[in-house]
Amino acid sequence: MGGRSLAAVPPRGSGALAEGVLRLRGGMADGGTVYRRRSMAFRSGITRGFDLSLPSNRFVLLGTPAAGVVAGVVTLLAGDGPATAVRHGFSAGGATFIAWAVVRELHPDRPVLAALAAVVAPLGLVAGDPDLLAAAVVLLGARVVAGTTGRAMRWVDVAIVGAVAFPVAMRPAGSGVLTSTAIALLAVLPVQDRRRLQLATGALLVAGLAAFSWWGFEAGFDPDPWSIAAAALGASSLMGPRRVTAGTDRSGGRISPRRVRAARGFALIAAAAAAVGSDPATMAPVWTALAATGSRPT
C-alpha cells in the first residue's frame, strides 16, 4: 500500500457509499459495536435463556403444548363445552411448564426430575384449577433466592415482578405467596454484592402488594390427602443438596448449595402459606415440583 495506512486511502465511489463503508470498518474495529448494541438491548437478572440443544428444554417445549391438547380433548370427551376445554388446556400446559421450571431452580443437577414434574403436573387439574400467576411468583422468587442466573436484578426485573405479582394480590393465594416472596427477596439482600437498590425495591413492591392482599383475606384451609403427601415429600427436599455441579447462566458462575436449599425452603413455605387462604390445588405446580425434588433431594 506504499506505506500508507488503510485509513489514509481515500474512499471510492459516491460519498454516501464511502461513508457507509467507513462506518462498517469502524464497527468491525470496535469489535462489532453495532451488533453488540442490538444483542445488549434487553438485559435481565431473572429471565433465563432457552437452549434447544439441551434434551430437557426440548422435552418441555414439546410437552407443554401436548399437555394442553390432551387436557382439552379429555375435557371435551367428558361432555364439557369448548370454553372449559380451552381453560383446562391452558391450565395443563402452564402447570407443566411451571412445575418443570421450578424444579430447574430447586434441583439444577437433576433435569430428569424436572421432566418427571412436567409429566405429573397436569394431573393436578383433577383436584382443581391451578393459579398459574401465583405459581409464577414462586418461580421468580426461587430463582432470585437460588441465584441460578448468576446475575443481579435490574429495573426491568422489578417491573416484571410487579406485573406478575399485581393480579396475584387480588386472589385468595396472594396473601401467603406475596408475603413469603417479599421476605425471601429481603433475605437475599445481605448476600447481594451489586444492584441492591433494585432488589430492595422489588421486595418492597411485593411487600406492599402483600399488605393490600391481606385486607380481604379469608381463611380457607382445607387440606386433602394428595396435598399432604406432596407436602411431606417437599419437606424431604430440605435434606439437600450437599453440592451443585451445574453452573449459573452467567459464564463461569457457580451455584451455591446453601442458596438452593434456601430456595427449596422458600417454595415450601410459600406453597403452604398460599394453602391457608385458598384450595391447595391452586399451587399444584409448586407442590409437584417440591415432591419431585424431594424424591431425590441430594
N, C-alpha and C positions, 0 to 999 in steps of 0.2 A: 504493500500500500504506500510505498515511498516514504515510510517513516511517519505518516500521518495516522492519527487515531481514527477510529470508526466515527466518533462524534464530529470530527472535523470534515468529514466527507459531506459535501452539500447534497441535500435531498433532491431526488429526481422527480419529474412529473409535476402535477398540479400542486398548489400549496396545500389544499385540503388533504390530498393523499399523503404528502410528505409529513404533515402534522400527525396524521393517524399512525404512520409508520414509526415516527419518533416516540409517540405515546406508548405504542406497543413495546418498543425497545425498552423504554423506561420502566414499564410494568414488569418485563422479564428481569431487568436488572435489580428490581426491588424484590425479587422472589415471587413474582406473580401477585402484586398487591391488589389488582383489580379483582382477581378471582378469590383471593383470600378475604377481601371485604365482603363478598357475597356469601361465602361459607360461614362467616362470623356474624352474619346479620342477626341470628337468633341464638342466644346463649341462655342456658338454664341449668340450675343446680339440682332439679328434682325430676326432670324428664330423662328418659333413657332411650338410647338407640335401639333399633330392631334389626339385628344381624341375621339375615336369612341363611347364612352359612351354618348356623347352629341348629341341630336337629330339634331341640326343644322349642325354638322360636317357630320353626316351620310347622311343628305339631300344633301349637296353639293357633297359628294363623289359619290352619285348616279346621281345627277342632271348634273354634268359636262359632263360625257360621254353621257348621254341621250340627252343633248342639241346638242352635236356634231353629234350624229347619226341622229337626227331629221333634223338638218340643211343640212346634207349631202344628205339625202333622198329627201328632198324638192328640193334641187338643181338639183338632177338627174331627178326628175319628171318635172322640169321646162325646161328640154332639154339641160342642160349644161353637159359638159364632166366630167369624173371621177376626173381629176386633180382639177377642180374648186370645185367639191363636197368635196374633201378632204380638200382643203383650207378653204372653208366655215365651214366645220365641226370642224376643229381645231380652227378657229376664234370664233365660237359659244361656244365651250367648254371652251376656255381660257377666253372669256368675262364673262361667267357665274361664273367661279371661282374667277377671279379678282374682279368683282363687289361685290361678297359675302365677299371676304377678306377685301376690302376697308371699307365696312360698319362695319365689326367687329372692325376696328380701330376707325372709326368715331362715332360709337354708340355701345359701348361694352355691354350695358344693354338691347339691343333690337335685339336678334338673329332672330326674326321674320322678321324684316326689311331687314336683310341680305339675308334671303330666298326670300323675295319679289324681291330684286335687282337681285338675281341669275335667277329668272324666267323671268324677263323683259329684262335683258341684251342682250340675243341673238337677240331680235327684232331690235337692233341697226344695224344689218347687212343689213337691208333694205336700210339704208342711206349710207352705205359703210363699207369697212373692217376696223376694229379697229387696232390700233398699240398696240399690247399686251405688247411689251417691254417698251414702253413709259408709259403705264398704270402701269406696274410693278414697274417702278422707283417711280411713285407717291405713290404706295402702300408702298414701303420700306421707303420713306420719311415720310409718315403719321405715320408709325409705330414708327419711331425714335422720331418724334415730340410728339406723344401721350404718348409714354413711356409704352405701354401696355405689353411689355415683362418683364419690371422691371429690365432689365439688360443693361449694357453699351456695346457699340460697341467694338468688338475685331478686331485684324488684319485680321482674316478670313472674317469678315463682310466688311472690306474695300475692300477686293478682290471681294466679291460678288457684292457689289455696283458698283465697277468699271467694272466688267464683264457685268452687265446688262446695265449700262449707256453708255458704249463704242459704241455699234452699234446704240444707240438712237441718238448719236451726229451726225450721218450721215443721219438722217431722218428729214423731214420737221418739225415735232413736237419737235425736240430735243432742239432747242434754248430756247423756253419758258419753257419746262419741266425741263431741267437741270439747267437753271438759277434759277428758283423758288426753286428747290430742294437744290441747293448749299446754297442759302440764308437761307432756313429753317434749314439746318443742323448747320450752323454757329450760328443761333439764339438759338439753344439748348445748346451751349457751356456754357453760364453763369449758367445754372441750372444743368449742369452735374457735379457730385461730384467725378467721377473717370474715368480713361481712356480717358481723354480729348485729348490726342495726337492722338489716333485712330480716334476719331470723327472729329477732325480738319483736319487730313489727308484725310479722306473720303470726307469732304466738299470741300477741295482744289482740290482734284482729280475731283470731279464733276464740280467744277468751271472751271477747265482747259478744260474739255470736252465741257462745255457750250461755252467757248470762241472760241473753234475750230468750233463749230456748227454755230456760227454767221457769219463765213466767206462766206458761200454760202447761207445765208438767203434771202428768197424772201417772201414778204408778200402775204398771200393767204386767207385773212379773208373773209369768205362767209357764214354768219350765216343762218340757216333755222329755221322755227317755232319750231320744236321739241327741238333743242338745246337751243333756247331762253327760252322755258318753263322749260327745265331741269335746266338751269342756275338760273332762278327765284326761283325754289324750292330749289336748292342747297344753294342759298343765305339765305333762311329762316332757314337753319340748323345752322346758326351762332347764333341763339337765345338761344341755349342750348349747352350742358346740364348744369343744375344747380348743379347736383351731380351725381356721378357714384358709383354704388354699387358693380360692378364687380371688382375682384382683378386682379393683374398682374399675368403673368405666373409664376413668382418667388413667392414662397410660402410666404404669409404674406404681400405682397406688395399691395399698393393702387394706383389706377389710379386717376390722378389729373383732375378734370373737366376743369380747365383752359388750360391744355395741350391738352385735347381732342378738345376744341374749337379752339385752335391754329392749330391743325391738320386739322380740317374742313376748316379753312381759307386757309391753305396751299393748300389743294386739290382743292379748288375752284379757287384759283389764278393760280395754275399750269395748270389746265384744260383750263382756259380762255387764258392763255399765249400760250398754245400749239395751240389753235384755230387761233391765229394771223398768224401763218405760215403754217397751214395745215387745212384740212377739219375738222370741229368739230366732225365728226363721228369717227375720229381716237382715240378720248378719250371717246368714248361711254361708256365703263365700268365704268369710273370715274364719268361721268355725271349721269349715272344710280344710282350709289352708293350715290351721293350727293342728287339726287332727292328723293331716298328712305329715306335717313336720314332726309331731310327737311320735309318729310310728317309727321314726329313726332319728332321734334327736341329735346324735353326735356325728 
